[in-house]
């Protein structure tokens, strides 16, 4: 299949074995770097997608300056950057845009992320300071969208996700992370109708090679800014957005009082992602590796 113009270099999930999609879910220990590395090693390692000399676009979640799990933990992000360079990346670019009423630079400064990133070799791009390009999506609910021009370069795409519920979209996990690539002035129309379906259609032009979920903390209600916080203390890794979101929903729904109480496969984001072929279609198509 020919890729539409978009973000990321491949739709092919490299993290499979014997025709089964692999997903890891590990308990995070005191060694954060070792825990992230273990989660990725369980499914086959960074080397499955990161080759020596690769440029990597690393997408965190800084929709606002609220503390984790509303936004990415700067220490987690820095540790992931360090690991990507150790795996042979020639350049790691952290790219993000916050909600349309906020300056991404200000948000990331307020969270301490900008200062933390100065301790790394990574380049930081605030998409709202740059240019945008209209891209054909071809979805039923989303025909086209303006994406950050800086994100459209041919680079490997790695996700650094937060685990949280969302008051409008049910949850904000890996499928919704693509929203941060879109032009702020166009985001209102996402919310006017069929928000969940449009968010998933957007994934037709965004192709992460590796998804890492920081589930050390999660929202079980509210979100994306504030909510009831619990501490599952897990890290998940996969190359499949559907499997990742289903397993993250299970973690969130395991806490008493969680707003996510339904079968994960019943939520509109998951059902549409399955229909579009964005990942696994059932739990029989993936295996969870624990540690």
C-alpha positions as CSV (number, residue, x, y, z in Angstrom):
1,X,0.0,0.0,0.0
2,X,1.3,3.4,-0.9
3,X,1.5,5.8,2.0
4,X,-0.5,9.0,1.9
5,X,1.6,12.1,2.6
6,X,1.9,12.2,6.3
7,X,4.0,11.7,9.4
8,X,6.2,8.6,10.0
9,X,7.8,6.3,7.5
10,X,6.0,3.0,7.6
11,X,2.6,1.5,8.4
12,X,4.2,-1.9,9.1
13,X,4.3,-3.0,12.7
14,X,7.8,-4.5,13.3
15,X,6.9,-5.8,16.7
16,X,5.3,-9.2,15.9
17,X,6.2,-12.8,16.3
18,X,4.6,-15.8,14.7
19,X,1.9,-13.5,13.2
20,X,1.1,-12.2,16.7
21,X,1.4,-8.6,17.6
22,X,3.6,-8.1,20.7
23,X,2.8,-5.7,23.6
24,X,4.8,-5.5,26.8
25,X,3.4,-4.4,30.2
26,X,6.0,-4.2,33.0
27,X,6.1,-2.9,36.5
28,X,8.4,0.1,36.7
29,X,11.3,-0.3,39.1
30,X,13.6,2.3,40.7
31,X,15.7,2.4,37.6
32,X,13.6,4.3,35.1
33,X,16.0,3.8,32.2
34,X,16.3,0.1,32.8
35,X,12.5,-0.2,33.0
36,X,11.9,1.6,29.7
37,X,14.6,-0.5,28.1
38,X,13.1,-3.7,29.5
39,X,9.6,-2.8,28.1
40,X,11.0,-2.3,24.6
41,X,13.4,-5.3,24.8
42,X,10.5,-7.6,25.6
43,X,8.9,-6.9,22.3
44,X,12.1,-7.1,20.3
45,X,14.1,-4.0,21.1
46,X,14.7,-0.5,19.7
47,X,16.7,-2.0,16.9
48,X,13.5,-3.3,15.3
49,X,12.7,0.2,14.2
50,X,15.8,2.5,14.9
51,X,18.7,2.1,12.6
52,X,22.1,3.7,12.9
53,X,21.9,7.2,11.5
54,X,18.1,7.6,11.7
55,X,16.4,10.9,12.5
56,X,13.7,10.3,15.0
57,X,10.7,12.5,15.7
58,X,9.7,12.0,19.3
59,X,6.1,13.0,20.1
60,X,5.3,13.7,23.8
61,X,2.0,15.1,25.2
62,X,2.1,18.7,26.4
63,X,-1.5,19.7,25.7
64,X,-1.2,21.8,28.9
65,X,1.2,22.6,31.6
66,X,-0.6,20.4,34.2
67,X,1.5,17.8,35.9
68,X,1.7,14.1,34.9
69,X,-0.4,12.3,33.9
70,X,-1.9,15.3,32.2
71,X,1.5,16.0,30.5
72,X,4.6,14.1,29.9
73,X,7.1,13.7,32.7
74,X,10.3,15.5,31.6
75,X,12.5,12.9,33.3
76,X,10.7,10.1,31.3
77,X,11.1,12.1,28.1
78,X,14.8,12.7,28.7
79,X,15.4,9.1,29.5
80,X,13.8,8.0,26.2
81,X,15.9,10.5,24.3
82,X,19.0,9.1,25.9
83,X,18.0,5.5,24.9
84,X,17.2,6.6,21.3
85,X,20.7,8.1,20.9
86,X,22.3,5.0,22.4
87,X,20.4,2.9,19.8
88,X,22.1,4.8,17.0
89,X,19.8,7.7,16.2
90,X,21.7,10.5,14.6
91,X,19.2,13.1,15.7
92,X,16.2,13.1,18.0
93,X,13.7,15.9,17.5
94,X,11.0,16.5,20.1
95,X,8.0,18.0,18.4
96,X,4.8,19.2,19.9
97,X,1.9,21.7,19.9
98,X,-0.3,22.4,22.9
99,X,-4.0,23.3,22.9
100,X,-4.8,26.1,20.6
101,X,-5.1,28.8,23.2
102,X,-1.6,28.2,24.7
103,X,2.0,28.7,23.5
104,X,3.7,25.3,23.4
105,X,7.0,26.9,24.3
106,X,5.5,28.5,27.4
107,X,3.8,25.2,28.4
108,X,7.0,23.3,28.1
109,X,9.0,25.9,29.9
110,X,6.4,25.9,32.8
111,X,6.7,22.1,33.1
112,X,10.5,22.3,33.3
113,X,10.8,20.4,30.1
114,X,12.7,23.0,28.2
115,X,15.4,23.2,30.9
116,X,15.5,19.4,31.0
117,X,15.9,19.0,27.2
118,X,18.9,21.3,27.3
119,X,20.7,18.5,29.1
120,X,20.2,16.3,26.0
121,X,21.3,16.5,22.4
122,X,17.7,16.6,21.2
123,X,16.3,19.4,19.1
124,X,13.0,20.9,20.1
125,X,10.4,22.1,17.6
126,X,7.3,24.0,18.7
127,X,4.9,23.3,15.9
128,X,2.8,26.4,16.5
129,X,5.8,28.6,15.8
130,X,6.2,27.0,12.3
131,X,4.3,26.5,9.1
132,X,1.5,24.1,8.2
133,X,0.6,22.1,5.2
134,X,-2.8,20.8,4.1
135,X,-2.7,17.1,3.7
136,X,-5.4,14.7,2.2
137,X,-6.6,12.3,4.9
138,X,-9.4,10.7,2.9
139,X,-11.3,9.6,5.9
140,X,-15.1,9.4,6.2
141,X,-15.2,12.0,8.9
142,X,-12.0,13.9,8.2
143,X,-11.2,14.6,4.5
144,X,-8.1,16.9,5.0
145,X,-6.1,18.5,7.8
146,X,-3.3,20.9,8.2
147,X,-0.3,19.2,9.7
148,X,2.9,20.8,11.1
149,X,5.2,21.1,8.1
150,X,8.2,20.3,10.3
151,X,6.7,16.9,11.1
152,X,6.4,15.9,7.5
153,X,10.1,15.2,7.0
154,X,10.9,11.5,6.5
155,X,11.8,10.4,10.0
156,X,11.0,7.5,12.3
157,X,8.2,8.4,14.6
158,X,8.2,7.4,18.3
159,X,5.3,8.1,20.7
160,X,5.8,9.0,24.4
161,X,2.2,8.7,25.7
162,X,0.4,9.6,28.9
163,X,-2.3,7.3,30.4
164,X,-5.5,9.3,31.0
165,X,-9.2,9.6,30.5
166,X,-10.7,12.4,28.5
167,X,-14.0,14.2,29.3
168,X,-15.0,14.4,25.6
169,X,-13.1,11.6,23.9
170,X,-13.4,8.9,26.7
171,X,-9.6,8.5,26.8
172,X,-6.5,10.2,25.5
173,X,-3.9,7.5,24.7
174,X,-2.0,6.6,21.6
175,X,-4.7,7.1,18.9
176,X,-5.4,10.6,20.2
177,X,-1.7,11.7,20.4
178,X,-1.8,12.5,16.7
179,X,-4.0,15.5,17.5
180,X,-0.9,17.4,18.5
181,X,0.3,17.5,14.9
182,X,-2.7,19.5,13.7
183,X,-3.1,23.3,13.2
184,X,-4.7,25.0,16.2
185,X,-7.1,27.0,14.2
186,X,-8.6,23.8,12.7
187,X,-9.1,22.0,16.0
188,X,-12.4,23.5,16.8
189,X,-14.1,21.7,13.9
190,X,-12.9,18.4,15.3
191,X,-15.0,19.1,18.4
192,X,-18.1,20.3,16.6
193,X,-19.1,16.8,15.6
194,X,-17.8,13.3,15.5
195,X,-14.8,14.1,17.6
196,X,-13.8,10.5,18.3
197,X,-14.2,9.4,14.7
198,X,-12.2,12.4,13.3
199,X,-9.4,11.7,15.8
200,X,-9.1,8.1,14.5
201,X,-9.3,9.2,10.8
202,X,-6.4,11.4,11.5
203,X,-4.3,8.3,12.2
204,X,-4.5,7.4,8.5
205,X,-1.7,10.0,7.9
206,X,0.3,9.5,11.1
207,X,2.4,6.3,11.4
208,X,4.3,5.7,14.7
209,X,6.9,2.9,14.6
210,X,7.1,2.6,18.4
211,X,4.7,3.5,21.1
212,X,5.8,3.8,24.8
213,X,3.1,4.5,27.4
214,X,4.1,6.0,30.7
215,X,1.5,4.3,33.0
216,X,3.2,5.1,36.3
217,X,0.3,7.5,36.9
218,X,-3.1,7.7,35.2
219,X,-6.3,9.6,35.3
220,X,-9.4,7.4,36.0
221,X,-11.8,10.3,35.7
222,X,-11.8,13.7,34.1
223,X,-8.9,14.5,31.8
224,X,-7.1,15.7,29.8
225,X,-6.1,18.4,32.3
226,X,-7.3,17.3,35.7
227,X,-8.8,14.1,37.2
228,X,-8.6,11.5,39.9
229,X,-5.1,10.1,39.8
230,X,-4.0,6.5,40.5
231,X,-0.6,4.9,40.3
232,X,-0.5,1.7,38.3
233,X,3.3,2.0,38.1
234,X,3.5,0.3,34.7
235,X,5.2,1.0,31.4
236,X,3.8,-0.4,28.1
237,X,5.5,-0.7,24.7
238,X,4.1,-1.8,21.3
239,X,4.0,-0.9,17.7
240,X,0.2,-1.3,17.5
241,X,-2.1,1.6,18.5
242,X,-5.2,-0.5,19.0
243,X,-3.5,-3.0,21.2
244,X,-1.9,-0.2,23.2
245,X,-5.1,1.6,23.8
246,X,-7.1,-1.5,24.7
247,X,-4.5,-2.6,27.2
248,X,-4.3,0.9,28.7
249,X,-8.1,1.1,29.0
250,X,-7.9,-2.2,31.0
251,X,-5.3,-0.6,33.3
252,X,-7.5,2.5,33.9
253,X,-10.7,0.5,34.3
254,X,-9.2,-1.7,36.9
255,X,-9.5,1.0,39.5
256,X,-12.7,1.5,41.4
257,X,-14.5,4.6,40.4
258,X,-13.0,4.7,36.9
259,X,-15.1,6.3,34.2
260,X,-14.0,3.6,31.8
261,X,-16.2,0.7,32.7
262,X,-17.2,-0.8,29.4
263,X,-15.5,-3.5,27.3
264,X,-12.5,-1.7,25.7
265,X,-13.6,-2.9,22.3
266,X,-17.0,-1.1,22.7
267,X,-15.5,2.5,22.6
268,X,-15.9,4.5,19.4
269,X,-12.2,5.2,19.0
270,X,-11.3,1.5,19.2
271,X,-14.2,0.4,16.9
272,X,-13.3,2.9,14.2
273,X,-9.6,2.1,14.4
274,X,-10.4,-1.6,13.9
275,X,-12.6,-0.7,10.9
276,X,-9.8,1.3,9.4
277,X,-7.3,-1.4,9.8
278,X,-5.1,0.7,12.1
279,X,-4.2,-2.3,14.4
280,X,-5.4,-5.6,15.8
281,X,-9.1,-6.5,15.4
282,X,-9.3,-8.7,18.6
283,X,-7.4,-9.9,21.6
284,X,-6.7,-13.1,19.7
285,X,-4.3,-11.1,17.5
286,X,-1.9,-10.0,20.1
287,X,0.0,-11.2,23.2
288,X,0.9,-9.4,26.3
289,X,4.4,-9.9,27.7
290,X,4.8,-9.0,31.3
291,X,7.7,-8.4,33.7
